[in-house]
Amino acid sequence: MLTKIKELKEKHNAIILAHYYQEPEIQDMADFVGDSLELSRKAANTDADVILFCGVHFMAETAKIVNPGKKVVIPDMDAGCSLADSAPPKLFKKWVEKHPDHVVVSYINCSAEVKALSDIICTSANAKKVIESIPKDKKILFAPDRFLGKYVMKETGRDMVLWNGSCQVHEIFSEKELVKMKMKQPKAKVLAHPECDENILMHSDFIGSTSALINYVNSSDDTEFIIGTEPGVIHQMQKQNPKKEFFPLPNQNGCACNECPHMRLNTVEKIIDTLSSLKNEINLDEQTRIKALKPLNKMLEIV
């Protein structure tokens, strides 16, 4: 299968980009693995003719926004995102129109249409920096993740109006299970993504984006970690730190199985099928794409 993928990549001059939440075998065969910010940068700078994006729909859309002349495909068109879906463009437009004097900051986990209605985009890696770049006399709308918004408000001291959205993976981690784990593994450091609820973040030793969590593990002298994010990231942590132990944080049902059902729709078989026919292409209305490109470029200029 890997030989077939290599042949198809050479045939189409294709690059495979994968998010950390993909299955381990997809991460291992991808040309580049990263979080949303790193993938945005890579997509903007690739010289490939075809980008196969192993992630979810909004990520592939982002690649298309910054690469209008390239063919962007995704292994499974049904790989959506609960967070992006929580902000329907029509409702979002009405919300923005109700706050005409606000700067609209949208987390990258949103649709191209929502990006097009925004003033600037951010990721969990740069959200604090993006908010701090906005003059203090400006009012701010932040969407769609309310948990990330609350975290950034606390970190920056800025008051923001928050859209009521959330990620189905990060919002169901259990505080009760976390306390139990801390008692069982008293030496373990708790690492959490800022999309988690406050009741998880308050127990955390380090809060950061996916790449920041990996970097923390790599530089830490500690050897045990409780991980409060999608467990696909543990694959990279373990690869880079084989002598360290990682414990995925259980959800409210007591199951340490908080895999993103959308991310996991992508498979190696679907990658081969998509590269063979170049189906599942991402196409955007050009007017929407141009409007969405402006806030994305603003973000990339800041970081």
C-alpha positions as semicolon CSV with decimal commas, in nm:
position;residue;x (nm);y (nm);z (nm)
1;M;0,000;0,000;0,000
2;L;0,282;0,240;0,082
3;T;0,450;0,162;-0,251
4;K;0,123;0,236;-0,432
5;I;0,086;0,568;-0,247
6;K;0,443;0,664;-0,336
7;E;0,377;0,589;-0,704
8;L;0,057;0,794;-0,706
9;K;0,227;1,087;-0,529
10;E;0,501;1,092;-0,791
11;K;0,249;1,063;-1,074
12;H;0,045;1,363;-0,956
13;N;0,322;1,561;-0,782
14;A;0,119;1,530;-0,464
15;I;0,196;1,599;-0,100
16;I;0,016;1,438;0,193
17;L;-0,050;1,661;0,494
18;A;-0,185;1,502;0,811
19;H;-0,311;1,633;1,143
20;Y;-0,188;1,488;1,472
21;Y;-0,535;1,343;1,534
22;Q;-0,511;1,100;1,243
23;E;-0,457;0,725;1,285
24;P;-0,090;0,641;1,360
25;E;-0,039;0,467;1,023
26;I;-0,154;0,782;0,841
27;Q;0,075;1,003;1,048
28;D;0,368;0,774;0,970
29;M;0,318;0,779;0,592
30;A;0,239;1,150;0,559
31;D;0,493;1,397;0,419
32;F;0,417;1,641;0,699
33;V;0,230;1,610;1,029
34;G;0,128;1,914;1,229
35;D;-0,138;2,110;1,412
36;S;-0,369;2,362;1,244
37;L;-0,115;2,646;1,243
38;E;0,174;2,433;1,116
39;L;-0,046;2,279;0,847
40;S;-0,166;2,623;0,735
41;R;0,193;2,737;0,691
42;K;0,291;2,418;0,508
43;A;-0,010;2,440;0,277
44;A;0,073;2,801;0,194
45;N;0,431;2,719;0,098
46;T;0,414;2,384;-0,082
47;D;0,519;2,354;-0,446
48;A;0,313;2,035;-0,499
49;D;0,037;2,036;-0,762
50;V;-0,195;1,824;-0,548
51;I;-0,251;1,849;-0,173
52;L;-0,411;1,546;-0,011
53;F;-0,527;1,663;0,329
54;C;-0,568;1,398;0,597
55;G;-0,772;1,593;0,846
56;V;-1,123;1,731;0,843
57;H;-1,312;1,940;0,590
58;F;-1,233;2,288;0,725
59;M;-0,858;2,207;0,716
60;A;-0,875;2,108;0,349
61;E;-1,074;2,425;0,282
62;T;-0,799;2,629;0,445
63;A;-0,543;2,467;0,215
64;K;-0,759;2,559;-0,084
65;I;-0,806;2,917;0,035
66;V;-0,429;2,975;0,033
67;N;-0,370;2,763;-0,279
68;P;-0,641;2,845;-0,537
69;G;-0,434;2,709;-0,826
70;K;-0,371;2,370;-0,666
71;K;-0,598;2,068;-0,648
72;V;-0,690;1,994;-0,286
73;V;-0,848;1,658;-0,206
74;I;-0,956;1,483;0,112
75;P;-0,985;1,105;0,169
76;D;-1,343;1,127;0,302
77;M;-1,576;1,418;0,229
78;D;-1,781;1,330;0,538
79;A;-1,487;1,413;0,766
80;G;-1,650;1,719;0,918
81;C;-1,607;1,892;1,254
82;S;-1,855;1,937;1,539
83;L;-1,696;2,270;1,628
84;A;-1,712;2,407;1,272
85;D;-2,070;2,279;1,241
86;S;-2,167;2,468;1,559
87;A;-2,134;2,796;1,366
88;P;-2,370;2,785;1,063
89;P;-2,276;3,074;0,828
90;K;-2,626;3,228;0,814
91;L;-2,661;3,242;1,193
92;F;-2,303;3,359;1,228
93;K;-2,366;3,644;0,982
94;K;-2,666;3,761;1,187
95;W;-2,457;3,748;1,505
96;V;-2,182;3,957;1,347
97;E;-2,437;4,210;1,216
98;K;-2,572;4,254;1,570
99;H;-2,223;4,369;1,680
100;P;-2,112;4,607;1,404
101;D;-1,847;4,778;1,616
102;H;-1,662;4,455;1,708
103;V;-1,350;4,296;1,560
104;V;-1,443;3,942;1,453
105;V;-1,184;3,681;1,553
106;S;-1,257;3,327;1,438
107;Y;-1,075;3,013;1,545
108;I;-0,948;2,831;1,238
109;N;-1,187;2,543;1,319
110;C;-1,467;2,698;1,115
111;S;-1,601;2,691;0,760
112;A;-1,470;2,902;0,472
113;E;-1,794;3,102;0,485
114;V;-1,738;3,190;0,852
115;K;-1,375;3,281;0,779
116;A;-1,501;3,512;0,504
117;L;-1,715;3,696;0,763
118;S;-1,419;3,739;1,000
119;D;-1,154;4,008;1,045
120;I;-0,876;3,776;1,158
121;I;-0,827;3,403;1,212
122;C;-0,641;3,237;1,499
123;T;-0,538;2,889;1,608
124;S;-0,498;2,757;1,960
125;A;-0,123;2,808;1,913
126;N;-0,147;3,181;1,842
127;A;-0,486;3,289;1,983
128;K;-0,330;3,490;2,267
129;K;-0,093;3,669;2,030
130;V;-0,377;3,745;1,785
131;I;-0,599;3,893;2,058
132;E;-0,311;4,099;2,196
133;S;-0,253;4,243;1,847
134;I;-0,597;4,407;1,856
135;P;-0,603;4,761;2,003
136;K;-0,740;4,765;2,356
137;D;-1,013;5,013;2,268
138;K;-1,164;4,765;2,018
139;K;-1,446;4,530;2,116
140;I;-1,403;4,166;2,014
141;L;-1,627;3,884;1,895
142;F;-1,469;3,539;1,933
143;A;-1,599;3,224;1,766
144;P;-1,676;2,941;1,754
145;D;-1,515;2,770;2,059
146;R;-1,636;2,916;2,387
147;F;-1,384;2,720;2,595
148;L;-1,086;2,849;2,397
149;G;-1,245;3,195;2,416
150;K;-1,274;3,177;2,797
151;Y;-0,915;3,060;2,825
152;V;-0,786;3,345;2,607
153;M;-0,993;3,599;2,801
154;K;-0,829;3,478;3,121
155;E;-0,481;3,485;2,967
156;T;-0,511;3,830;2,805
157;G;-0,750;4,009;3,037
158;R;-0,957;4,111;2,735
159;D;-1,335;4,099;2,750
160;M;-1,489;3,923;2,448
161;V;-1,834;3,824;2,329
162;L;-1,821;3,447;2,272
163;W;-2,004;3,227;2,026
164;N;-2,155;2,923;2,201
165;G;-1,964;2,644;2,023
166;S;-1,747;2,356;2,138
167;C;-1,552;2,049;2,026
168;Q;-1,723;1,717;2,101
169;V;-1,389;1,554;2,185
170;H;-1,258;1,812;2,430
171;E;-1,580;1,904;2,611
172;I;-1,652;1,554;2,745
173;F;-1,334;1,489;2,942
174;S;-1,421;1,394;3,299
175;E;-1,293;1,593;3,596
176;K;-1,385;1,302;3,825
177;E;-1,174;1,061;3,617
178;L;-0,890;1,313;3,606
179;V;-0,881;1,339;3,985
180;K;-0,876;0,958;4,006
181;M;-0,587;0,941;3,759
182;K;-0,390;1,203;3,951
183;M;-0,427;0,992;4,265
184;K;-0,313;0,677;4,082
185;Q;-0,031;0,855;3,898
186;P;0,080;1,128;4,143
187;K;0,400;1,201;3,948
188;A;0,222;1,247;3,615
189;K;0,197;1,596;3,469
190;V;-0,145;1,688;3,331
191;L;-0,136;1,837;2,979
192;A;-0,454;1,981;2,829
193;H;-0,571;2,156;2,516
194;P;-0,741;2,495;2,570
195;E;-1,056;2,361;2,400
196;C;-1,118;2,170;2,726
197;D;-1,363;2,294;2,988
198;E;-1,237;2,507;3,276
199;N;-1,286;2,218;3,521
200;I;-1,013;2,027;3,333
201;L;-0,782;2,322;3,276
202;M;-0,775;2,410;3,646
203;H;-0,606;2,074;3,718
204;S;-0,354;2,105;3,436
205;D;0,020;2,159;3,470
206;F;0,046;2,283;3,112
207;I;-0,214;2,413;2,866
208;G;-0,134;2,453;2,499
209;S;-0,196;2,371;2,135
210;T;-0,126;2,022;2,007
211;S;0,226;2,110;1,894
212;A;0,291;2,295;2,222
213;L;0,190;1,985;2,418
214;I;0,433;1,773;2,215
215;N;0,713;2,026;2,263
216;Y;0,646;2,034;2,638
217;V;0,683;1,656;2,660
218;N;1,001;1,663;2,452
219;S;1,169;1,920;2,674
220;S;1,040;1,794;3,010
221;D;1,243;1,589;3,256
222;D;0,920;1,428;3,376
223;T;0,844;1,076;3,258
224;E;0,467;1,040;3,311
225;F;0,192;1,246;3,150
226;I;-0,188;1,252;3,153
227;I;-0,304;1,376;2,813
228;G;-0,622;1,584;2,779
229;T;-0,666;1,604;2,405
230;E;-0,741;1,372;2,112
231;P;-0,534;1,057;2,176
232;G;-0,384;1,052;1,825
233;V;-0,127;1,300;1,954
234;I;0,009;1,035;2,193
235;H;0,149;0,849;1,893
236;Q;0,387;1,137;1,820
237;M;0,472;1,183;2,188
238;Q;0,558;0,814;2,223
239;K;0,762;0,807;1,901
240;Q;0,975;1,098;2,016
241;N;0,990;0,986;2,381
242;P;0,988;0,604;2,391
243;K;1,093;0,585;2,757
244;K;0,812;0,808;2,882
245;E;0,458;0,697;2,977
246;F;0,135;0,855;2,852
247;F;-0,215;0,812;2,990
248;P;-0,515;0,930;2,785
249;L;-0,771;1,117;2,995
250;P;-1,109;0,932;3,007
251;N;-1,439;1,089;2,914
252;Q;-1,748;1,115;3,134
253;N;-1,832;0,750;3,067
254;G;-1,496;0,644;3,208
255;C;-1,366;0,540;2,867
256;A;-1,024;0,661;2,752
257;C;-1,148;0,661;2,393
258;N;-1,195;1,026;2,303
259;E;-1,102;0,976;1,940
260;C;-1,247;1,229;1,698
261;P;-1,499;1,030;1,489
262;H;-1,457;1,272;1,198
263;M;-1,077;1,261;1,188
264;R;-1,084;0,882;1,204
265;L;-1,298;0,852;0,890
266;N;-0,979;0,885;0,687
267;T;-0,803;0,554;0,614
268;V;-0,503;0,440;0,412
269;E;-0,739;0,264;0,172
270;K;-0,931;0,587;0,114
271;I;-0,603;0,773;0,058
272;I;-0,513;0,533;-0,224
273;D;-0,862;0,558;-0,374
274;T;-0,854;0,939;-0,361
275;L;-0,502;0,969;-0,505
276;S;-0,591;0,725;-0,784
277;S;-0,887;0,927;-0,913
278;L;-0,822;1,268;-0,750
279;K;-1,183;1,268;-0,636
280;N;-1,320;1,440;-0,325
281;E;-1,183;1,771;-0,448
282;I;-1,240;2,084;-0,241
283;N;-1,394;2,363;-0,448
284;L;-1,482;2,707;-0,314
285;D;-1,674;3,000;-0,450
286;E;-1,403;3,244;-0,556
287;Q;-1,561;3,543;-0,386
288;T;-1,582;3,349;-0,060
289;R;-1,224;3,230;-0,100
290;I;-1,088;3,582;-0,151
291;K;-1,278;3,713;0,153
292;A;-1,156;3,421;0,366
293;L;-0,797;3,467;0,251
294;K;-0,773;3,816;0,398
295;P;-0,819;3,719;0,768
296;L;-0,601;3,411;0,717
297;N;-0,320;3,624;0,579
298;K;-0,357;3,862;0,874
299;M;-0,300;3,568;1,108
300;L;0,002;3,445;0,916
301;E;0,151;3,797;0,925
302;I;0,120;3,809;1,303
303;V;0,288;3,475;1,364
